[in-house]
Amino acid sequence: MASTEPEHQHREEEEAPAGDDEDTGAQVAPIVKLEEVAVSTGEEDEDAILDLKSKLYRFDKDGNQWKERGAGTVKLLKHKESGKVRLVMRQSKTLKICANHLVLSTMSVQEHAGNDKSCVWHAADFADGELKDELFCIRFASVENCKTFMEKFQEVAESQKSDEENKDATAAADVLEKLSVEEKKTEEKAVEEPPTAAKEEETKIYGDKKEEKPAPST
């Protein structure tokens, strides 16, 4: 009878648990070394005075219908130095710009007819890299958010109007002050320098007096 010992031994070797891999202490360096890179959003010099989630639409004149522009966060950003305020909206996933325009004193926002969670306004938008006259409609999740947006938008527009009026008044005051200074200088010059005709007459009179000689005494 043939012995089954080799077969049994082979089976035990297969069933025996594998030993732990030996730690050689070697370290594998990464193929590519990644470095942190600062990503600029273009908003570093601005402060957000409004930040709300919303969905934006633009009116397609050719199709005579509203088309969705994107869903994301709409912001009103105020520049730290100039004080100018712009509206910026990016899509939530791709961060693609949906709207990008200044809020001007001539702008006004109105409630969208039939929906108290939406409002509309006209703007010269720069989202596509060139100025385009757009009619926007924005929709919020609540009536409160829509009111907050409209109030802040109008507040900014009014403040821009006040700033423009102040700048115009300052410019006008500077012009008037300059004219006043010039007039004053002209008057001072006129007082300091008598007319040429008067000078000539004065010279003639005093010259005649110098030429007169006293009559000889008898």
TISE-873372 format. One record per atom (N, C-alpha, C): y, x, z; residue number from 1; chain; residue in one letter. Coordinates in pm, 1 decimal. Layout:
% residues N
Y;X;Z;NUM;A;A
...
***
This chain:
% residues 218
-119.3;85.7;0.0;1;A;M
0.0;0.0;0.0;1;A;M
123.2;88.5;0.0;1;A;M
215.6;55.2;-91.8;2;A;A
335.1;140.5;-106.0;2;A;A
429.0;119.1;10.1;2;A;A
489.7;226.0;52.6;3;A;S
583.0;218.6;165.7;3;A;S
717.3;163.4;120.9;3;A;S
772.9;78.6;205.5;4;A;T
904.9;17.9;175.7;4;A;T
1016.8;88.0;250.4;4;A;T
990.4;202.2;306.5;5;A;E
1090.2;271.6;389.2;5;A;E
1212.4;316.2;311.6;5;A;E
1194.0;376.1;191.5;6;A;P
1315.4;414.0;115.2;6;A;P
1402.6;294.3;80.5;6;A;P
1334.7;184.6;44.1;7;A;E
1411.4;64.6;8.5;7;A;E
1486.3;11.1;129.5;7;A;E
1419.0;14.2;244.9;8;A;H
1481.6;-33.7;367.6;8;A;H
1599.8;55.4;406.4;8;A;H
1580.7;184.8;387.6;9;A;Q
1688.5;279.7;418.9;9;A;Q
1807.7;259.7;327.2;9;A;Q
1781.3;232.6;199.9;10;A;H
1888.7;209.9;102.7;10;A;H
1967.2;84.8;137.8;10;A;H
1892.4;-18.8;182.8;11;A;R
1958.3;-143.7;219.2;11;A;R
2047.8;-124.1;340.2;11;A;R
2003.4;-44.8;435.6;12;A;E
2083.8;-18.3;554.7;12;A;E
2212.0;57.1;520.0;12;A;E
2202.9;147.2;421.9;13;A;E
2322.0;220.8;380.7;13;A;E
2424.5;128.9;315.9;13;A;E
2373.1;28.1;238.2;14;A;E
2465.2;-65.1;174.3;14;A;E
2530.8;-157.4;275.9;14;A;E
2451.4;-200.1;378.0;15;A;E
2503.9;-293.7;476.0;15;A;E
2589.6;-225.6;581.3;15;A;E
2578.1;-97.4;593.9;16;A;A
2656.3;-26.0;695.4;16;A;A
2804.9;-35.8;664.4;16;A;A
2887.7;-62.8;764.2;17;A;P
3033.2;-75.7;740.6;17;A;P
3093.4;55.1;694.6;17;A;P
3185.1;41.7;602.6;18;A;A
3250.7;161.5;549.8;18;A;A
3339.3;222.5;656.3;18;A;A
3341.9;349.6;662.3;19;A;G
3424.8;417.8;761.4;19;A;G
3571.3;408.6;726.0;19;A;G
3657.1;428.3;823.8;20;A;D
3802.0;425.1;799.1;20;A;D
3840.8;537.1;704.8;20;A;D
3936.5;501.9;613.8;21;A;D
3984.8;604.1;520.9;21;A;D
4052.5;715.5;598.8;21;A;D
4028.9;832.4;556.5;22;A;E
4088.3;946.2;624.8;22;A;E
4237.6;953.9;596.3;22;A;E
4316.8;979.9;699.3;23;A;D
4461.8;995.2;685.3;23;A;D
4492.4;1141.0;655.5;23;A;D
4533.6;1164.8;531.6;24;A;T
4560.9;1303.0;491.3;24;A;T
4700.2;1348.4;532.3;24;A;T
4784.5;1249.2;570.0;25;A;G
4920.7;1284.7;610.0;25;A;G
5013.7;1306.1;492.8;25;A;G
4965.7;1283.2;371.2;26;A;A
5049.8;1302.1;252.2;26;A;A
5145.8;1185.1;237.5;26;A;A
5267.4;1211.9;193.2;27;A;Q
5368.3;1109.1;170.4;27;A;Q
5400.8;1102.0;22.4;27;A;Q
5402.7;979.2;-27.7;28;A;V
5429.7;958.0;-170.1;28;A;V
5575.6;919.4;-187.2;28;A;V
5647.1;998.0;-259.9;29;A;A
5789.1;970.6;-283.3;29;A;A
5803.8;861.5;-388.2;29;A;A
5903.2;770.7;-372.7;30;A;P
5924.3;666.0;-473.7;30;A;P
5964.3;726.5;-607.6;30;A;P
5921.9;660.4;-713.2;31;A;I
5951.7;710.2;-847.6;31;A;I
6101.9;704.3;-875.8;31;A;I
6164.2;592.1;-835.4;32;A;V
6307.4;574.1;-859.2;32;A;V
6376.9;551.2;-725.6;32;A;V
6482.9;623.7;-702.1;33;A;K
6559.7;607.4;-579.4;33;A;K
6674.3;509.9;-605.0;33;A;K
6671.8;398.3;-532.5;34;A;L
6773.7;295.8;-550.6;34;A;L
6887.4;318.5;-452.3;34;A;L
7008.0;305.8;-502.7;35;A;E
7126.2;323.1;-418.6;35;A;E
7201.5;191.4;-409.8;35;A;E
7262.6;169.4;-294.6;36;A;E
7341.3;48.6;-276.6;36;A;E
7469.4;57.8;-359.8;36;A;E
7495.4;-48.6;-432.4;37;A;V
7613.6;-53.0;-517.8;37;A;V
7698.8;-172.3;-476.7;37;A;V
7825.6;-146.8;-450.6;38;A;A
7916.8;-254.9;-412.9;38;A;A
7948.7;-339.8;-535.3;38;A;A
7928.9;-470.1;-522.3;39;A;V
7954.8;-562.5;-632.3;39;A;V
8089.8;-629.9;-609.4;39;A;V
8178.5;-616.9;-706.2;40;A;S
8311.3;-676.3;-695.0;40;A;S
8309.6;-818.8;-748.9;40;A;S
8365.7;-911.0;-671.9;41;A;T
8373.9;-1050.6;-714.7;41;A;T
8511.0;-1084.6;-771.7;41;A;T
8607.1;-991.6;-754.7;42;A;G
8742.5;-1021.0;-798.7;42;A;G
8820.2;-1104.4;-698.8;42;A;G
8760.2;-1130.9;-583.2;43;A;E
8823.3;-1214.1;-481.8;43;A;E
8860.6;-1133.9;-356.8;43;A;E
8852.7;-1001.8;-366.3;44;A;E
8876.1;-917.2;-249.2;44;A;E
9020.0;-925.1;-197.7;44;A;E
9116.1;-951.1;-285.5;45;A;D
9256.9;-956.0;-246.0;45;A;D
9304.7;-1098.4;-221.8;45;A;D
9210.5;-1190.2;-201.4;46;A;E
9245.5;-1330.9;-183.5;46;A;E
9179.5;-1387.4;-57.8;46;A;E
9243.6;-1489.3;-2.9;47;A;D
9189.1;-1560.9;112.5;47;A;D
9151.2;-1701.8;69.4;47;A;D
9031.6;-1746.0;109.0;48;A;A
8985.5;-1880.7;74.2;48;A;A
9049.0;-1981.8;169.1;48;A;A
9124.8;-2075.5;113.1;49;A;I
9186.0;-2179.7;195.2;49;A;I
9112.2;-2311.9;178.9;49;A;I
9012.3;-2313.5;90.1;50;A;L
8925.7;-2431.1;72.8;50;A;L
8793.1;-2384.3;15.3;50;A;L
8683.4;-2442.3;64.4;51;A;D
8549.7;-2402.0;19.8;51;A;D
8456.8;-2521.7;36.3;51;A;D
8424.3;-2589.8;-76.2;52;A;L
8343.6;-2711.6;-69.7;52;A;L
8239.1;-2713.9;-180.8;52;A;L
8122.9;-2769.1;-149.2;53;A;K
8018.8;-2787.1;-250.2;53;A;K
8052.1;-2908.6;-335.8;53;A;K
8027.2;-2896.2;-465.3;54;A;S
8065.3;-3004.0;-556.2;54;A;S
7994.3;-2988.8;-690.4;54;A;S
8019.5;-3085.4;-777.5;55;A;K
7968.6;-3079.7;-914.7;55;A;K
8087.0;-3102.7;-1007.8;55;A;K
8099.3;-3015.9;-1108.9;56;A;L
8215.4;-3019.1;-1197.4;56;A;L
8178.4;-3068.2;-1336.9;56;A;L
8269.5;-3147.5;-1394.8;57;A;Y
8253.5;-3197.6;-1531.4;57;A;Y
8380.4;-3166.7;-1610.2;57;A;Y
8365.4;-3154.4;-1740.3;58;A;R
8480.0;-3140.0;-1830.6;58;A;R
8469.6;-3247.4;-1937.7;58;A;R
8586.5;-3293.3;-1984.2;59;A;F
8585.6;-3399.4;-2084.5;59;A;F
8575.9;-3339.6;-2223.6;59;A;F
8474.0;-3380.8;-2297.1;60;A;D
8452.9;-3335.0;-2434.5;60;A;D
8527.3;-3429.2;-2528.9;60;A;D
8635.2;-3378.8;-2587.8;61;A;K
8716.8;-3462.9;-2675.1;61;A;K
8641.9;-3503.6;-2801.2;61;A;K
8562.9;-3410.9;-2854.4;62;A;D
8489.9;-3442.0;-2977.5;62;A;D
8387.0;-3552.3;-2955.0;62;A;D
8313.1;-3542.2;-2847.1;63;A;G
8211.6;-3643.3;-2817.6;63;A;G
8263.6;-3759.8;-2737.1;63;A;G
8390.1;-3749.3;-2691.5;64;A;N
8453.0;-3854.3;-2612.5;64;A;N
8367.8;-3891.4;-2490.6;64;A;N
8324.2;-3788.1;-2418.0;65;A;Q
8239.7;-3812.1;-2301.5;65;A;Q
8251.8;-3695.6;-2202.4;65;A;Q
8209.4;-3722.3;-2079.6;66;A;W
8208.4;-3618.4;-1977.2;66;A;W
8081.6;-3535.6;-1988.1;66;A;W
8096.3;-3402.8;-1975.8;67;A;K
7981.2;-3312.7;-1978.8;67;A;K
7979.9;-3227.6;-1852.2;67;A;K
7860.9;-3212.2;-1795.9;68;A;E
7849.9;-3134.8;-1672.8;68;A;E
7878.6;-2987.3;-1698.5;68;A;E
7962.1;-2930.9;-1613.3;69;A;R
7997.8;-2789.5;-1625.6;69;A;R
7915.1;-2703.5;-1529.8;69;A;R
7876.5;-2760.5;-1418.8;70;A;G
7795.5;-2686.2;-1323.7;70;A;G
7807.8;-2742.0;-1183.3;70;A;G
7711.0;-2708.2;-1098.8;71;A;A
7711.5;-2747.7;-957.9;71;A;A
7718.2;-2621.8;-872.5;71;A;A
7805.6;-2623.3;-773.9;72;A;G
7820.8;-2504.3;-689.6;72;A;G
7929.6;-2523.5;-586.6;72;A;G
8006.3;-2418.7;-563.0;73;A;T
8112.0;-2420.2;-461.3;73;A;T
8248.3;-2403.5;-526.7;73;A;T
8338.1;-2496.0;-497.0;74;A;V
8474.5;-2485.6;-547.7;74;A;V
8561.2;-2424.9;-437.7;74;A;V
8646.7;-2330.3;-477.3;75;A;K
8732.8;-2261.3;-381.1;75;A;K
8877.6;-2264.2;-428.1;75;A;K
8967.1;-2268.7;-331.3;76;A;L
9108.5;-2243.1;-356.1;76;A;L
9139.0;-2109.4;-290.4;76;A;L
9177.6;-2011.7;-372.4;77;A;L
9198.0;-1874.7;-325.2;77;A;L
9345.9;-1837.5;-333.3;77;A;L
9401.0;-1791.6;-221.6;78;A;K
9542.1;-1752.5;-215.7;78;A;K
9553.3;-1600.9;-213.3;78;A;K
9631.4;-1547.2;-308.3;79;A;H
9649.0;-1402.2;-316.7;79;A;H
9731.0;-1352.9;-198.1;79;A;H
9687.4;-1241.3;-139.6;80;A;K
9749.4;-1190.1;-17.8;80;A;K
9891.7;-1140.0;-39.7;80;A;K
9924.9;-1095.3;-160.7;81;A;E
10058.5;-1039.7;-186.2;81;A;E
10149.2;-1138.2;-259.2;81;A;E
10102.2;-1190.8;-371.5;82;A;S
10187.1;-1277.4;-453.8;82;A;S
10198.0;-1419.3;-399.0;82;A;S
10097.9;-1462.9;-322.2;83;A;G
10098.7;-1599.5;-270.9;83;A;G
10050.8;-1702.2;-371.3;83;A;G
10018.0;-1657.2;-491.9;84;A;K
9966.2;-1748.3;-593.6;84;A;K
9828.1;-1800.5;-552.4;84;A;K
9799.4;-1925.1;-590.5;85;A;V
9671.0;-1986.9;-556.1;85;A;V
9598.6;-2025.3;-684.2;85;A;V
9471.2;-1991.1;-690.2;86;A;R
9391.7;-2030.0;-806.2;86;A;R
9267.5;-2105.9;-761.0;86;A;R
9218.5;-2190.5;-850.7;87;A;L
9094.4;-2264.5;-826.8;87;A;L
8981.7;-2192.1;-898.1;87;A;L
8875.4;-2162.3;-824.5;88;A;V
8758.6;-2094.5;-880.6;88;A;V
8633.6;-2170.0;-839.1;88;A;V
8546.6;-2194.5;-936.7;89;A;M
8417.4;-2256.9;-905.7;89;A;M
8307.8;-2180.6;-977.8;89;A;M
8200.2;-2150.2;-903.7;90;A;R
8084.5;-2080.0;-959.3;90;A;R
7959.4;-2164.8;-942.5;90;A;R
7866.1;-2151.4;-1037.7;91;A;Q
7737.2;-2217.8;-1024.0;91;A;Q
7661.4;-2155.7;-907.5;91;A;Q
7591.2;-2239.0;-832.5;92;A;S
7528.3;-2193.6;-708.5;92;A;S
7420.0;-2089.1;-731.3;92;A;S
7342.6;-2096.8;-838.1;93;A;K
7230.9;-2004.3;-859.7;93;A;K
7270.7;-1882.4;-943.0;93;A;K
7335.1;-1905.5;-1053.8;94;A;T
7368.5;-1795.1;-1145.0;94;A;T
7503.3;-1730.0;-1113.9;94;A;T
7586.3;-1797.2;-1032.7;95;A;L
7722.3;-1751.4;-999.8;95;A;L
7813.0;-1744.9;-1122.3;95;A;L
7771.3;-1809.2;-1229.9;96;A;K
7854.9;-1816.5;-1349.6;96;A;K
7979.3;-1899.3;-1319.4;96;A;K
8093.5;-1853.8;-1371.4;97;A;I
8219.6;-1922.7;-1344.6;97;A;I
8227.2;-2052.5;-1424.3;97;A;I
8252.2;-2162.0;-1353.1;98;A;C
8267.3;-2293.6;-1416.6;98;A;C
8414.0;-2326.9;-1440.9;98;A;C
8499.7;-2281.0;-1350.1;99;A;A
8643.6;-2307.0;-1362.1;99;A;A
8720.0;-2191.6;-1299.0;99;A;A
8833.4;-2158.6;-1360.2;100;A;N
8915.7;-2047.9;-1310.5;100;A;N
9057.7;-2066.4;-1362.7;100;A;N
9144.9;-2120.9;-1279.3;101;A;H
9283.5;-2142.8;-1324.1;101;A;H
9377.9;-2144.4;-1204.5;101;A;H
9504.4;-2115.4;-1231.1;102;A;L
9607.6;-2120.2;-1127.9;102;A;L
9642.7;-2264.9;-1095.8;102;A;L
9678.9;-2288.2;-971.3;103;A;V
9730.3;-2419.2;-931.3;103;A;V
9882.2;-2411.3;-939.3;103;A;V
9939.8;-2483.7;-1034.7;104;A;L
10083.1;-2475.8;-1061.6;104;A;L
10156.9;-2595.4;-1003.4;104;A;L
10287.6;-2580.4;-994.7;105;A;S
10370.0;-2686.5;-936.7;105;A;S
10370.6;-2812.2;-1022.5;105;A;S
10339.7;-2798.0;-1150.4;106;A;T
10341.5;-2912.9;-1241.5;106;A;T
10211.7;-2992.5;-1239.2;106;A;T
10111.2;-2945.2;-1166.0;107;A;M
9980.1;-3011.1;-1165.7;107;A;M
9974.3;-3123.2;-1062.2;107;A;M
9889.0;-3220.5;-1092.1;108;A;S
9862.3;-3328.2;-996.9;108;A;S
9717.5;-3371.2;-1012.6;108;A;S
9655.6;-3408.2;-902.0;109;A;V
9516.5;-3452.1;-902.4;109;A;V
9513.3;-3600.2;-866.7;109;A;V
9428.1;-3674.4;-936.2;110;A;Q
9421.2;-3818.7;-916.0;110;A;Q
9276.8;-3861.9;-892.6;110;A;Q
9261.9;-3969.9;-818.6;111;A;E
9128.3;-4024.0;-793.2;111;A;E
9069.6;-4078.9;-922.6;111;A;E
8942.3;-4048.6;-945.4;112;A;H
8875.1;-4095.1;-1066.6;112;A;H
8846.6;-4244.4;-1055.0;112;A;H
8884.7;-4318.8;-1157.2;113;A;A
8869.0;-4464.3;-1153.6;113;A;A
8722.4;-4502.9;-1136.0;113;A;A
8697.8;-4587.5;-1035.5;114;A;G
8562.7;-4638.8;-1015.0;114;A;G
8475.1;-4553.5;-926.4;114;A;G
8526.2;-4438.1;-876.8;115;A;N
8444.9;-4351.5;-791.6;115;A;N
8536.1;-4279.9;-692.4;115;A;N
8528.1;-4319.5;-566.1;116;A;D
8616.2;-4260.4;-465.3;116;A;D
8566.7;-4126.0;-414.3;116;A;D
8456.1;-4076.1;-470.5;117;A;K
8407.8;-3942.2;-436.9;117;A;K
8444.8;-3839.9;-544.3;117;A;K
8518.7;-3885.8;-646.9;118;A;S
8554.6;-3798.6;-759.2;118;A;S
8704.4;-3802.1;-783.5;118;A;S
8757.2;-3695.9;-844.7;119;A;C
8897.5;-3690.7;-882.9;119;A;C
8912.3;-3607.7;-1010.2;119;A;C
9025.6;-3623.6;-1078.2;120;A;V
9046.9;-3559.0;-1208.1;120;A;V
9182.2;-3488.6;-1210.0;120;A;V
9193.3;-3388.5;-1298.0;121;A;W
9320.0;-3316.8;-1317.5;121;A;W
9314.9;-3236.6;-1447.4;121;A;W
9432.7;-3205.7;-1501.0;122;A;H
9446.5;-3120.9;-1619.8;122;A;H
9476.4;-2977.7;-1576.1;122;A;H
9428.0;-2880.8;-1654.8;123;A;A
9455.5;-2740.2;-1623.1;123;A;A
9437.7;-2653.9;-1746.7;123;A;A
9510.8;-2542.1;-1749.6;124;A;A
9489.6;-2438.6;-1851.5;124;A;A
9386.4;-2342.7;-1793.8;124;A;A
9260.5;-2362.9;-1831.1;125;A;D
9149.1;-2292.2;-1768.1;125;A;D
9115.8;-2163.2;-1841.4;125;A;D
9065.5;-2064.1;-1763.4;126;A;F
9033.9;-1932.6;-1818.5;126;A;F
8888.1;-1894.6;-1792.5;126;A;F
8802.2;-1993.4;-1767.5;127;A;A
8662.7;-1965.1;-1732.6;127;A;A
8587.3;-1897.9;-1846.5;127;A;A
8621.3;-1929.3;-1970.0;128;A;D
8550.9;-1874.1;-2086.1;128;A;D
8617.7;-1749.7;-2142.9;128;A;D
8714.5;-1694.2;-2071.0;129;A;G
8780.0;-1572.7;-2117.9;129;A;G
8902.4;-1596.4;-2202.8;129;A;G
8936.9;-1721.3;-2227.0;130;A;E
9058.3;-1755.4;-2301.2;130;A;E
9113.3;-1886.6;-2246.6;130;A;E
9244.7;-1901.9;-2254.5;131;A;L
9306.8;-2021.8;-2200.0;131;A;L
9272.5;-2144.2;-2283.4;131;A;L
9226.4;-2248.5;-2215.0;132;A;K
9193.5;-2375.0;-2280.6;132;A;K
9248.3;-2489.3;-2196.4;132;A;K
9306.1;-2586.0;-2264.9;133;A;D
9353.8;-2705.1;-2195.4;133;A;D
9233.6;-2794.4;-2165.6;133;A;D
9202.8;-2811.4;-2037.1;134;A;E
9084.0;-2886.7;-1998.4;134;A;E
9121.3;-3004.5;-1909.1;134;A;E
9042.2;-3110.6;-1921.7;135;A;L
9049.2;-3223.4;-1829.3;135;A;L
8922.9;-3217.3;-1744.8;135;A;L
8940.1;-3190.5;-1615.3;136;A;F
8826.5;-3173.0;-1525.4;136;A;F
8805.2;-3297.3;-1440.1;136;A;F
8679.8;-3317.5;-1403.7;137;A;C
8643.0;-3418.4;-1305.2;137;A;C
8547.6;-3351.5;-1206.9;137;A;C
8575.6;-3364.1;-1079.2;138;A;I
8491.0;-3301.9;-977.6;138;A;I
8439.0;-3409.6;-883.1;138;A;I
8311.3;-3399.5;-847.5;139;A;R
8248.9;-3499.8;-761.2;139;A;R
8193.7;-3433.0;-635.6;139;A;R
8218.4;-3496.5;-522.6;140;A;F
8173.7;-3443.8;-394.0;140;A;F
8067.6;-3534.6;-333.3;140;A;F
8003.3;-3483.1;-229.2;141;A;A
7896.6;-3559.1;-164.2;141;A;A
7950.8;-3671.7;-76.9;141;A;A
8076.9;-3660.1;-36.5;142;A;S
8135.3;-3762.0;51.6;142;A;S
8279.4;-3790.9;12.6;142;A;S
8325.5;-3907.5;56.5;143;A;V
8464.4;-3946.4;31.9;143;A;V
8558.9;-3852.7;106.9;143;A;V
8518.0;-3810.9;226.7;144;A;E
8601.0;-3722.4;308.8;144;A;E
8627.3;-3589.1;238.6;144;A;E
8523.4;-3532.0;178.4;145;A;N
8541.0;-3404.2;107.9;145;A;N
8633.0;-3419.2;-12.2;145;A;N
8620.6;-3532.1;-80.5;146;A;C
8707.3;-3556.7;-196.9;146;A;C
8853.3;-3567.7;-152.8;146;A;C
8877.7;-3638.2;-43.3;147;A;K
9014.3;-3651.4;7.9;147;A;K
9069.2;-3516.1;53.1;147;A;K
8983.1;-3438.2;117.8;148;A;T
9025.4;-3304.6;162.5;148;A;T
9067.4;-3218.8;44.3;148;A;T
8988.7;-3224.4;-63.1;149;A;F
9020.3;-3147.2;-183.3;149;A;F
9152.8;-3192.1;-243.5;149;A;F
9170.5;-3323.2;-258.8;150;A;M
9291.9;-3375.5;-320.8;150;A;M
9415.9;-3340.0;-238.5;150;A;M
9406.0;-3354.7;-107.4;151;A;E
9520.3;-3324.8;-20.9;151;A;E
9557.6;-3176.9;-27.2;151;A;E
9456.8;-3090.6;-24.3;152;A;K
9483.6;-2946.9;-28.5;152;A;K
9538.7;-2905.8;-164.3;152;A;K
9485.5;-2963.1;-271.0;153;A;F
9532.3;-2933.8;-406.5;153;A;F
9680.5;-2970.2;-418.4;153;A;F
9717.4;-3091.0;-374.3;154;A;Q
9856.2;-3135.4;-383.4;154;A;Q
9947.0;-3053.1;-293.1;154;A;Q
9895.5;-3015.3;-176.7;155;A;E
9973.5;-2931.8;-84.9;155;A;E
10007.2;-2797.4;-148.4;155;A;E
9909.8;-2738.7;-215.8;156;A;V
9932.0;-2610.1;-283.1;156;A;V
10033.2;-2625.5;-395.9;156;A;V
10018.1;-2732.2;-475.8;157;A;A
10110.2;-2755.5;-587.4;157;A;A
10253.5;-2770.8;-536.5;157;A;A
10271.2;-2844.2;-426.0;158;A;E
10404.3;-2863.2;-368.8;158;A;E
10460.4;-2731.6;-315.4;158;A;E
10374.7;-2651.4;-253.0;159;A;S
10420.9;-2522.8;-199.3;159;A;S
10462.5;-2428.4;-311.2;159;A;S
10390.3;-2433.4;-423.5;160;A;Q
10427.7;-2350.5;-538.0;160;A;Q
10563.1;-2394.0;-593.3;160;A;Q
10587.8;-2524.5;-591.1;161;A;K
10716.1;-2576.5;-638.1;161;A;K
10828.8;-2527.3;-548.4;161;A;K
10805.2;-2529.9;-417.0;162;A;S
10906.6;-2482.4;-322.1;162;A;S
10933.9;-2333.7;-341.0;162;A;S
10826.8;-2257.2;-363.3;163;A;D
10842.9;-2112.8;-385.2;163;A;D
10925.3;-2085.4;-510.0;163;A;D
10898.5;-2162.5;-616.6;164;A;E
10972.8;-2144.1;-741.0;164;A;E
11120.0;-2178.9;-721.3;164;A;E
11146.8;-2286.6;-646.9;165;A;E
11285.4;-2325.7;-621.4;165;A;E
11357.0;-2219.3;-538.2;165;A;E
11286.5;-2164.4;-439.1;166;A;N
11346.4;-2059.0;-356.2;166;A;N
11377.1;-1934.7;-438.9;166;A;N
11285.0;-1900.4;-529.7;167;A;K
11306.9;-1783.8;-615.2;167;A;K
11425.5;-1806.8;-707.9;167;A;K
11436.4;-1929.1;-762.4;168;A;D
11549.1;-1961.2;-849.9;168;A;D
11680.6;-1954.3;-772.1;168;A;D
11679.0;-2007.9;-649.6;169;A;A
11800.0;-2006.0;-567.3;169;A;A
11839.6;-1862.7;-532.4;169;A;A
11740.6;-1780.7;-500.9;170;A;T
11768.1;-1640.2;-468.9;170;A;T
11824.7;-1566.7;-589.5;170;A;T
11766.2;-1593.5;-706.4;171;A;A
11814.3;-1529.2;-828.8;171;A;A
11957.7;-1571.8;-859.0;171;A;A
11987.0;-1701.8;-840.7;172;A;A
12122.5;-1751.4;-865.5;172;A;A
12221.7;-1689.1;-767.6;172;A;A
12180.4;-1675.9;-642.1;173;A;A
12267.4;-1614.6;-541.3;173;A;A
12295.6;-1468.9;-574.9;173;A;A
12193.6;-1399.4;-623.3;174;A;D
12212.7;-1258.9;-661.9;174;A;D
12312.6;-1246.3;-776.2;174;A;D
12302.8;-1338.4;-873.5;175;A;V
12395.2;-1335.9;-987.5;175;A;V
12538.0;-1362.8;-941.0;175;A;V
12554.1;-1464.4;-854.9;176;A;L
12687.8;-1497.1;-804.2;176;A;L
12746.3;-1382.1;-723.2;176;A;L
12661.5;-1319.0;-642.8;177;A;E
12708.4;-1205.6;-562.6;177;A;E
12752.1;-1090.2;-652.2;177;A;E
12677.8;-1067.6;-758.0;178;A;K
12712.2;-960.8;-851.6;178;A;K
12845.5;-989.6;-920.1;178;A;K
12864.0;-1115.6;-961.5;179;A;L
12989.8;-1153.5;-1025.7;179;A;L
13106.3;-1139.3;-928.3;179;A;L
13082.7;-1179.2;-802.9;180;A;S
13187.9;-1169.6;-702.0;180;A;S
13228.3;-1024.6;-678.8;180;A;S
13130.8;-936.4;-671.6;181;A;V
13159.2;-794.1;-652.0;181;A;V
13236.5;-738.2;-769.6;181;A;V
13198.1;-776.0;-890.9;182;A;E
13266.9;-726.4;-1010.1;182;A;E
13411.1;-775.7;-1014.7;182;A;E
13432.8;-903.9;-977.1;183;A;E
13568.5;-958.2;-975.7;183;A;E
13654.2;-885.7;-872.1;183;A;E
13593.8;-857.9;-756.0;184;A;K
13667.3;-788.4;-650.8;184;A;K
13708.2;-649.1;-695.5;184;A;K
13615.4;-578.4;-761.0;185;A;K
13645.9;-444.6;-810.7;185;A;K
13757.1;-449.7;-914.1;185;A;K
13755.2;-551.4;-998.9;186;A;T
13857.8;-565.2;-1102.5;186;A;T
13994.5;-587.8;-1040.1;186;A;T
13999.7;-672.8;-935.1;187;A;E
14126.5;-699.7;-867.6;187;A;E
14179.6;-573.5;-799.4;187;A;E
14090.6;-499.3;-733.2;188;A;E
14132.9;-376.5;-666.0;188;A;E
14187.6;-275.7;-765.9;188;A;E
14125.3;-267.2;-879.7;189;A;K
14170.2;-174.5;-982.8;189;A;K
14306.5;-215.6;-1035.8;189;A;K
14327.2;-347.2;-1047.5;190;A;A
14455.7;-395.8;-1097.6;190;A;A
14567.5;-364.0;-999.5;190;A;A
14539.8;-371.2;-869.1;191;A;V
14641.3;-340.7;-768.5;191;A;V
14670.7;-191.6;-764.5;191;A;V
14569.1;-110.4;-774.1;192;A;E
14586.1;34.3;-765.7;192;A;E
14655.9;91.4;-888.2;192;A;E
14631.8;34.3;-1004.4;193;A;E
14689.0;86.7;-1127.8;193;A;E
14786.0;-14.8;-1186.7;193;A;E
14920.7;5.8;-1170.3;194;A;P
15018.2;-87.5;-1228.4;194;A;P
15010.6;-82.8;-1380.2;194;A;P
15059.1;-184.8;-1443.6;195;A;P
15055.6;-189.5;-1590.5;195;A;P
15124.9;-69.4;-1652.5;195;A;P
15082.3;-30.2;-1770.2;196;A;T
15137.7;86.2;-1840.2;196;A;T
15285.3;67.9;-1871.6;196;A;T
15323.7;-53.8;-1911.2;197;A;A
15463.5;-80.7;-1944.5;197;A;A
15552.3;-58.4;-1822.7;197;A;A
15503.1;-102.9;-1706.4;198;A;A
15581.7;-84.1;-1584.0;198;A;A
15595.6;63.2;-1551.5;198;A;A
15489.7;139.3;-1573.7;199;A;K
15494.6;283.5;-1549.4;199;A;K
15599.4;349.2;-1637.9;199;A;K
15598.9;313.3;-1766.4;200;A;E
15693.1;373.8;-1860.5;200;A;E
15836.7;339.9;-1823.0;200;A;E
15859.2;212.4;-1782.7;201;A;E
15994.2;171.6;-1745.4;201;A;E
16040.3;247.0;-1621.5;201;A;E
15947.0;261.7;-1525.1;202;A;E
15980.7;333.7;-1402.3;202;A;E
16013.2;479.2;-1432.7;202;A;E
15938.0;539.2;-1522.5;203;A;T
15961.7;679.0;-1559.7;203;A;T
16097.1;695.0;-1628.5;203;A;T
16131.1;598.3;-1710.9;204;A;K
16257.7;604.5;-1784.9;204;A;K
16376.3;594.5;-1690.1;204;A;K
16366.4;502.0;-1593.1;205;A;I
16477.6;482.1;-1499.4;205;A;I
16501.1;607.1;-1416.6;205;A;I
16390.8;657.6;-1357.8;206;A;Y
16405.5;775.6;-1273.4;206;A;Y
16444.6;898.0;-1356.4;206;A;Y
16402.3;901.0;-1481.6;207;A;G
16439.3;1012.6;-1568.2;207;A;G
16587.6;1011.5;-1599.5;207;A;G
16643.8;890.6;-1622.7;208;A;D
16786.5;878.5;-1650.4;208;A;D
16868.6;921.2;-1529.5;208;A;D
16815.4;884.4;-1410.0;209;A;K
16889.3;920.3;-1289.4;209;A;K
16894.0;1071.0;-1270.9;209;A;K
16788.1;1138.3;-1306.4;210;A;K
16783.7;1283.3;-1292.0;210;A;K
16880.4;1351.0;-1389.0;210;A;K
16900.7;1290.0;-1507.2;211;A;E
16986.9;1351.3;-1607.4;211;A;E
17135.1;1332.5;-1574.7;211;A;E
17168.0;1227.9;-1494.0;212;A;E
17308.0;1204.0;-1459.3;212;A;E
17359.5;1317.3;-1368.7;212;A;E
17476.5;1368.8;-1401.4;213;A;K
17536.5;1475.9;-1321.5;213;A;K
17667.7;1427.0;-1261.2;213;A;K
17696.8;1467.9;-1141.3;214;A;P
17823.4;1421.8;-1078.7;214;A;P
17944.7;1477.5;-1154.0;214;A;P
18049.7;1396.6;-1159.6;215;A;A
18172.5;1439.3;-1229.9;215;A;A
18240.2;1551.0;-1151.2;215;A;A
18302.3;1645.6;-1220.1;216;A;P
18369.9;1756.8;-1150.1;216;A;P
18489.8;1707.0;-1071.1;216;A;P
18508.6;1759.7;-955.2;217;A;S
18620.5;1716.7;-869.3;217;A;S
18750.8;1776.1;-923.2;217;A;S
18857.9;1699.3;-905.9;218;A;T
18988.5;1745.7;-953.6;218;A;T
19068.5;1801.6;-839.0;218;A;T
***
